[in-house]
Amino acid sequence: MTTLESLKETVKRELPAWLESDPAFREAILGLTANLYSRRDETNDWFHQTLDEMRRERERQDALWRKNDERLERERQESERKWDANQAELAALREEQNRKWEANQVELAALHKESLALGKRIDRSIGALGARWGLRSEKAFRDALAGILEKTFDVEVLNVSEYDDAGEVFGRPDQIEIDVIIKNGLLILCELKSSIDKAGMYIFERKARFYERHHQRQADRLIVISPMIDSRAQDVARRLGIETFGEPEEVSG
């Protein structure tokens, strides 16, 4: 080992003790190495400056966070205000719609009631008109058929009207009408109608028997002349021995 290296080793080994025991030597060494590191006071100043900068930055960040929180709070409150306003408006709209709906229901119910009442009045009027028209048209139709029979067969068609005191035909006292044709000693009882159903066929048969009992004479023929004879009425006519014709010209004999 060279003398220089030996000297370095000795300085490294002994330097801490020298610095500790010899203040003058320590100051000399510090003076020689001062340019190699910061002084304590400078280091302290830098440290405190750094802390101040960090504190100011933190305060700035805190201020930004507070500002941002305040903005978010204002936005939240504004959103809640708008939400509450919208809910109030929707509630008012629902209440108005419910009120209008109830008013409409009341109005519709009144209109429905009025329509039903009007419909009933119209039905009664139409029914009354139909009844009057039916009676008139039925009489006109019967008179027309009677006229054809009289012209075709040179007979007289008599419309006999008698009162059934015992209710033999309808089950209660009522007026009974039946058409009677008499020719060369023959008694023909007729029903001249624009249409006839099953019940009408039974009624005609009871009217014929009523006439026979009250006049003590049996009819030679029972005839129904109508362009509209219900199929079930045809079955009844066959069982009761009643002849049916769609036109008066079809009547033979």
Secondary structure, DSSP 8 states (H G I E B T S, - for coil): --HHHHHHHHHHHHHHHHHHH-HHHHHHHHHHHGGGS--HHHHHHHHHHHHHHHHHHHHHHHHHHHHHHHHHHHHHHHHHHHHHHHHHHHHHHHHHHHHHHHHHHHHHHHHHHHHHHHHHHHHHHHHHHHHHHHHHHHHHHHHHHHHHHHHHH---EEEEEEEETT-TTTSS-EEEEEEEEEETTEEEEEEE-S-B-HHHHHHHHHHHHHHHHHHT---SEEEEE-S-B-HHHHHHHHHHT-EEESSGGG---
